[in-house]
Amino acid sequence: MECIHCKGKMVRSTTPFSVDRKGYSIHWDAIPAWVCTQCGEPMFEAREVDLMQKSLATLDRESAALMAPSPPSAV
């Protein structure tokens, strides 16, 4: 496989991935990916992209619920 950025050789490895969004940050240390031996650019396969998107969608929903104002409690 050839890197789309520099045409270097891609090898199967892991790479970190971070994202800041909607009031939170997340960092994964070792996501499986194809990584360029020349420039280090990662390329994720569809499975990993799908799992990351599903994880972020879940965090978006849960974060929205967490940050929503609580109804007043009856005393």
N, C-alpha and C positions, 0 to 999 in steps of 0.2 A: 504494500500500500504506500502511496506517495502523499506527502503533505501538500495541502492545497495552497499553503502560504509560501513555502520555500523550496518545495519539491524534494525535501529530505525524506529519509526512510521512517515509516511509522512502525512502532513496536507495541505490543500489548503490554500494558502496565497499569498503574493507578496514578491518579492526580488529585490534588485538593480542588474543592469547588466551594465558593462563597457567594452569598447573595444578601443584599440589603433591600428589604421591601416592607411596605405597609406597617411600619412601626417595630420591626424586628430584624435581626440578622441571624443567618445560619451559616455554619461552616462544616463541611464534611472533609475529613482528612485524606481519604483514599477511595475515590470513586474509580471503578474500572474504566479504562479508556485506551484508545490508541494514542500514543504520545510520540511526537517527532523527535528523533535522535539528534537533529540539527538545531531546531529552534525551540523545541519544548512545547509547541502548540498541541493541546489535547483535542481529540475528536471522540465524542461519545457515541455509542451505538444506540439504536432506538430503545432498547430495553432500559438502559440507564436513564435516558432522557425521560421516558415515560414514568419511571419510578420517582425521579426527582420532581417532576411536575405534579404527580399525585401527592407526594409528601408536602410540597409547597401549598397545594390547594387545601389540604387538610389543615396545615398551619394557618393559612389565611382565615379559614372558617373559625378555628378555635381561638385565634388571636382576636378576631372581631367580637366573638362572644365574651372573651376575657375583658376587653377594653370597653364594652358597652356599659352604659350606666346601669346600676342595679336599681330595681324598683324600691321605693321607700318601704322600710320594714314597719309592720304594725307593732306598736308598743302598748 
